[in-house]
Amino acid sequence: MKKTLTEVKEEIGGIISTNNFIGDRLKALSGAGYPIKYAYIKTGGLGSITYLKKKRIYRIQVAYGELKKGYPASWVTDVYERDLLSTEVEQPF
């Protein structure tokens, strides 16, 4: 079932807030159907979303970043643009 980017953000945010330990968080996310991988990140914190233009994916950071070979890296999940209904994020105001 396709979801909007806002729904995906809320679902992943709920999983992040309920699971404090990274291992439990990664198991819950993979159980919900999100692919998990360890990748280099640009900037941002826990739950931040980065759009990668060439790959056409939204990369959501699901753990705190750390340095790997001098570059920031973290556990992330990739949501492809083609799997989303809408990429417009609702403004809170």
Buried (B, 14 or more C-beta within 10 A) or exposed (E): EEBBBBBBBEBBBEBBEEBEEEEEBBBBBEEEEBEBEEBEBEEBEBBBBBEEEEEEBBBBBBBEBEEEEEEBBBBBBBBEBEEBEEEEEEEEE
